[in-house]
Amino acid sequence: MGEKMIKLAIIGASYLQEPLIEKAKSMGIETHVFAWAAGDVGEKSADYFYPISIVEKEQILEKCKEIGINGICSIASDLAAITVNYVAHAMELVGNSPECALISTNKHLMREAFEKNGDPSPKSILVSSVRDLSGVQLQYPVIVKPIDRSGSRGITKLLSPNGLLEAIEEAKEQGFEKKALVEEFVTGQEYSVECISYHGEHHFLALTKKYTTGAPHFIETGHLEPAPVSEEVVENVKKIVFHALDSLKIVNGASHSEIKIDQDGNIKLIEIGGRMGGDCIGSDLVQLSTGVDFVKAVIDVALGKNPNLSDYHEVGVAAIHYIFDKQDVDALHKLRDEHPECLVRVEGKEEGTNEIVDSSSRYGAFLMRGFDYAMLESYLPSHQEE
């Protein structure tokens, strides 16, 4: 008799999950993918596909019991993380607790956990409508956002009360729970922190510098990794983020923490997802810049194995530049002409006619790698502070 096939459940079938499906298959693992049937890439690439929406966690649990899965995971989706942890908890597989799933996907509960545990985080008010703010003295600028979405959806920066009603309604419209957060606006350069945890031990993988469109919606235009900061800053970031992961009870799997660092080196936590970062950060940039196969590490943890991080070393600099307009396409053509050896690949399309309102509506992107910070950064969007 041969070895028994290892079975991995993957929640979601979109292009975001494709690196996870392909990696598992390359490891000789049988992939069982769950998602609403929408003609997504993972429906065809999975060994087995089940047309069950990722929010139907009870149905997915029943099917996973029937299959006899050995682990369950997902990358880059807060919504999928809820189902992953629900099934893992019920089947006594490696995951995070139901409480962790709740506080790491609800931005209001996250703020409360940070406040309770002394983690540096912006002040925040939960509202169902603009009437909830009557009598409250807001310090502008403020950020208005949904309590349970990612990918820059429904986020608005306001410099005054003008547009507050519309911003709250937009955030509610984009969210699932129909509530919004009104938060103090934190100044500073934005970064994200990629980590993997196993049985409560956190491993830092990378600090990523973020480029955004700026106000009002802060859609990400590019990422650079590792971020060009001092070792002292990295150590401070690790200390604050590891403490915050404990506050959110994240003990297993990937995490993606968004932070801001001001000119004085003060660090504020914007939010943390108990899952890998999207935008090719987790699936590509981490490995291009550190040598660590982050996607494989996520699978290993889900299957109850200590992730192998022995490949960790600074391989070089990696970046992604998102395509919004002709200027971005010109940067791609310039890179092709001047440094074709640095172009890793182009994703999506180079042009479009739709309005770009959040991360999912950007046209395409190109990934780069090299050894020269200044050179690679010159092909990223001109930088937008605050």
QUIPE-V252401 format. One record per residue. N is the residue number from 1. RES is the residue in three letters. PSI is psi as a letter, one per 20 degrees, with the letter a starting at -180 (999 if undefined). NEAR is the number of other ideal C-beta (glycine too) atoms within 8 Angstrom. Layout:
BEGIN
N/RES/PSI/NEAR  N/RES/PSI/NEAR
END
This chain:
BEGIN
1/MET/p/1  2/GLY/r/3  3/GLU/q/3  4/LYS/p/4  5/MET/p/6  6/ILE/p/10  7/LYS/p/11  8/LEU/p/17  9/ALA/p/15  10/ILE/p/18  11/ILE/o/15  12/GLY/q/14  13/ALA/j/14  14/SER/r/10  15/TYR/h/6  16/LEU/h/9  17/GLN/i/17  18/GLU/g/11  19/PRO/h/10  20/LEU/g/14  21/ILE/g/14  22/GLU/g/9  23/LYS/g/12  24/ALA/g/12  25/LYS/h/11  26/SER/h/6  27/MET/j/8  28/GLY/k/5  29/ILE/p/12  30/GLU/p/9  31/THR/p/13  32/HIS/o/15  33/VAL/p/16  34/PHE/p/15  35/ALA/q/17  36/TRP/p/7  37/ALA/o/6  38/ALA/j/7  39/GLY/k/4  40/ASP/q/9  41/VAL/h/9  42/GLY/i/16  43/GLU/h/13  44/LYS/h/6  45/SER/h/10  46/ALA/q/13  47/ASP/g/6  48/TYR/p/9  49/PHE/p/11  50/TYR/o/9  51/PRO/m/6  52/ILE/p/11  53/SER/q/6  54/ILE/i/15  55/VAL/i/7  56/GLU/m/8  57/LYS/h/10  58/GLU/g/6  59/GLN/g/8  60/ILE/g/16  61/LEU/g/12  62/GLU/g/8  63/LYS/g/11  64/CYS/h/13  65/LYS/g/8  66/GLU/g/6  67/ILE/h/10  68/GLY/l/6  69/ILE/q/12  70/ASN/i/8  71/GLY/r/14  72/ILE/p/16  73/CYS/r/15  74/SER/q/16  75/ILE/q/16  76/ALA/j/11  77/SER/o/15  78/ASP/g/12  79/LEU/g/10  80/ALA/h/12  81/ALA/h/15  82/ILE/g/13  83/THR/g/15  84/VAL/g/13  85/ASN/h/15  86/TYR/g/12  87/VAL/g/16  88/ALA/g/14  89/HIS/g/10  90/ALA/h/7  91/MET/j/11  92/GLU/l/4  93/LEU/r/12  94/VAL/p/10  95/GLY/b/12  96/ASN/r/13  97/SER/r/9  98/PRO/h/8  99/GLU/g/7  100/CYS/g/14  101/ALA/h/14  102/LEU/g/10  103/ILE/i/13  104/SER/i/16  105/THR/i/12  106/ASN/o/11  107/LYS/h/12  108/HIS/g/11  109/LEU/h/9  110/MET/g/13  111/ARG/g/13  112/GLU/g/9  113/ALA/g/12  114/PHE/g/13  115/GLU/g/9  116/LYS/h/7  117/ASN/j/10  118/GLY/k/4  119/ASP/p/12  120/PRO/o/8  121/SER/q/10  122/PRO/q/11  123/LYS/q/5  124/SER/q/12  125/ILE/p/10  126/LEU/p/10  127/VAL/q/12  128/SER/h/8  129/SER/r/6  130/VAL/h/8  131/ARG/h/5  132/ASP/i/10  133/LEU/j/11  134/SER/p/5  135/GLY/i/3  136/VAL/p/7  137/GLN/o/3  138/LEU/q/8  139/GLN/o/5  140/TYR/q/9  141/PRO/q/8  142/VAL/r/12  143/ILE/p/14  144/VAL/p/16  145/LYS/q/13  146/PRO/q/16  147/ILE/i/12  148/ASP/l/10  149/ARG/r/11  150/SER/a/8  151/GLY/k/8  152/SER/j/11  153/ARG/p/11  154/GLY/k/14  155/ILE/p/12  156/THR/p/13  157/LYS/p/13  158/LEU/p/15  159/LEU/i/6  160/SER/r/5  161/PRO/i/7  162/ASN/p/5  163/GLY/j/8  164/LEU/g/12  165/LEU/g/7  166/GLU/g/7  167/ALA/g/12  168/ILE/g/14  169/GLU/h/8  170/GLU/g/11  171/ALA/g/16  172/LYS/g/13  173/GLU/h/7  174/GLN/h/9  175/GLY/r/14  176/PHE/h/7  177/GLU/i/8  178/LYS/k/6  179/LYS/r/12  180/ALA/q/16  181/LEU/p/17  182/VAL/o/13  183/GLU/q/13  184/GLU/q/9  185/PHE/p/11  186/VAL/p/9  187/THR/r/6  188/GLY/r/11  189/GLN/p/8  190/GLU/q/11  191/TYR/r/15  192/SER/q/14  193/VAL/p/16  194/GLU/p/18  195/CYS/q/14  196/ILE/p/16  197/SER/q/16  198/TYR/o/10  199/HIS/l/6  200/GLY/i/7  201/GLU/p/6  202/HIS/p/11  203/HIS/p/10  204/PHE/p/12  205/LEU/g/12  206/ALA/q/12  207/LEU/p/13  208/THR/p/16  209/LYS/p/12  210/LYS/q/11  211/TYR/p/12  212/THR/r/11  213/THR/i/9  214/GLY/a/7  215/ALA/q/8  216/PRO/i/7  217/HIS/i/11  218/PHE/l/11  219/ILE/p/12  220/GLU/p/13  221/THR/i/13  222/GLY/r/12  223/HIS/q/15  224/LEU/p/15  225/GLU/p/16  226/PRO/q/10  227/ALA/p/9  228/PRO/m/6  229/VAL/r/8  230/SER/r/5  231/GLU/h/5  232/GLU/g/6  233/VAL/g/10  234/VAL/g/11  235/GLU/g/8  236/ASN/g/10  237/VAL/g/15  238/LYS/g/10  239/LYS/g/8  240/ILE/g/13  241/VAL/g/16  242/PHE/g/11  243/HIS/g/10  244/ALA/h/14  245/LEU/h/14  246/ASP/h/10  247/SER/h/11  248/LEU/j/13  249/LYS/k/11  250/ILE/o/14  251/VAL/h/9  252/ASN/q/10  253/GLY/a/15  254/ALA/q/16  255/SER/q/16  256/HIS/o/14  257/SER/p/14  258/GLU/p/12  259/ILE/r/15  260/LYS/q/12  261/ILE/p/13  262/ASP/a/11  263/GLN/h/4  264/ASP/j/4  265/GLY/j/8  266/ASN/p/8  267/ILE/p/11  268/LYS/p/13  269/LEU/p/15  270/ILE/g/10  271/GLU/r/8  272/ILE/p/15  273/GLY/p/13  274/GLY/l/15  275/ARG/r/15  276/MET/q/14  277/GLY/q/12  278/GLY/b/13  279/ASP/k/9  280/CYS/j/12  281/ILE/g/17  282/GLY/g/17  283/SER/h/10  284/ASP/g/13  285/LEU/h/16  286/VAL/g/14  287/GLN/h/11  288/LEU/h/12  289/SER/i/14  290/THR/i/13  291/GLY/i/7  292/VAL/p/11  293/ASP/n/8  294/PHE/h/15  295/VAL/g/14  296/LYS/h/11  297/ALA/h/14  298/VAL/g/16  299/ILE/g/16  300/ASP/g/11  301/VAL/g/17  302/ALA/h/15  303/LEU/j/12  304/GLY/k/7  305/LYS/q/6  306/ASN/p/5  307/PRO/p/11  308/ASN/o/8  309/LEU/k/10  310/SER/i/4  311/ASP/i/9  312/TYR/o/8  313/HIS/q/6  314/GLU/o/6  315/VAL/h/7  316/GLY/b/9  317/VAL/p/13  318/ALA/q/14  319/ALA/q/16  320/ILE/p/15  321/HIS/o/15  322/TYR/q/14  323/ILE/o/16  324/PHE/h/10  325/ASP/a/6  326/LYS/h/6  327/GLN/g/8  328/ASP/h/13  329/VAL/h/11  330/ASP/h/8  331/ALA/h/12  332/LEU/g/13  333/HIS/h/8  334/LYS/g/9  335/LEU/g/14  336/ARG/h/8  337/ASP/g/6  338/GLU/g/6  339/HIS/m/8  340/PRO/h/8  341/GLU/i/4  342/CYS/i/12  343/LEU/o/12  344/VAL/g/10  345/ARG/r/6  346/VAL/p/10  347/GLU/q/8  348/GLY/b/8  349/LYS/r/7  350/GLU/i/8  351/GLU/r/7  352/GLY/r/5  353/THR/i/2  354/ASN/q/5  355/GLU/p/4  356/ILE/o/9  357/VAL/i/6  358/ASP/a/11  359/SER/h/11  360/SER/i/6  361/SER/j/8  362/ARG/q/12  363/TYR/g/11  364/GLY/a/11  365/ALA/r/12  366/PHE/p/14  367/LEU/q/16  368/MET/q/14  369/ARG/q/12  370/GLY/a/10  371/PHE/i/4  372/ASP/o/7  373/TYR/g/8  374/ALA/g/6  375/MET/g/10  376/LEU/h/15  377/GLU/h/9  378/SER/i/6  379/TYR/j/12  380/LEU/r/13  381/PRO/q/12  382/SER/p/3  383/HIS/p/6  384/GLN/o/10  385/GLU/q/5  386/GLU/999/7
END
